[in-house]
Amino acid sequence: MTFNPKSLLRRFRREEDGHMVVEFALAIPLMFTLFMTSVELGIYQVRQGFLDRGLDMAVRNVRLNTSANYSHSDIKQMVCEFSGFLEDCDTALKLEMTPVSARSFSGFSHSPDCADISMPVTPSTTFVHGREHELMMLRACYSFQPVFPMTGLGASFSKDGAGRVKMTAMSGFVQEPS
C-alpha cells in the first residue's frame, strides 16, 4: 500500500468534523493578544497623563515660588503628590533639571536617566538650579511594571534589568526674579 499525501489532504478538506475547533483555536489567541494590548496601551496612556499632570503642576509651583529654592526631593515629592495614580512613585521617579539657552536650544543631550530598581541607587547628577530670567528644562523619568509583560505591547517594550518600562515627561519654565 502506497501513501498518497494528495488523497489524505482531499479527505481532510471534505470532512467537517471538528471544523470550528480549528478556527476557534487559531482565532482565540489572536483575540486575547489584541485585548491585552489594548488594556496595556490604555493603562500606559493613563500613567503618562498622570505623570504629565503631576510634572506640570509641580513646575507651576516652582515657577511661582522661585525664591523657595526647591531641592530634587522637594520637586519629586510634589510630582508624586500631584500625579496620584503612579504606584511606587518615590523610588521609581527620577528628575533632571538643567538650564538651556533660548537662542541655541538643544534640549537634553543624553537619554533619560531613569531609576533602575535592579541596580544600586545613583544620585541625580543633572539637577542644576537656574538664575533669574533663565530658561530651565525639567525632565521626569518614571519606571513601572507592565500589566502583561509577556504578551502584546508589554512584550515589545524595552525593559531594564528589573523588567520595568520607562516613560518620560518634560516641561520648561523661566526663573522669575525674586
MORAJO-V152283 format. One line per field, one symbol per residue. phi: phi as a letter, one per 40 degrees, with the letter a starting at -180 (. if undefined). A space follows every 50 residues. Layout:
phi=???
This chain:
phi=.ccbcccccccccccbcgccccccccccdccccccccccccccccccccc ccccccccccccccbcccfccdcccccccccccgcccfccccbbbbbacb cccbcbgccbcccbcbccbccbccbbbbccccgbcbbbbbbbbacccbcb bfccccccbcccgbbbbbabababcccc
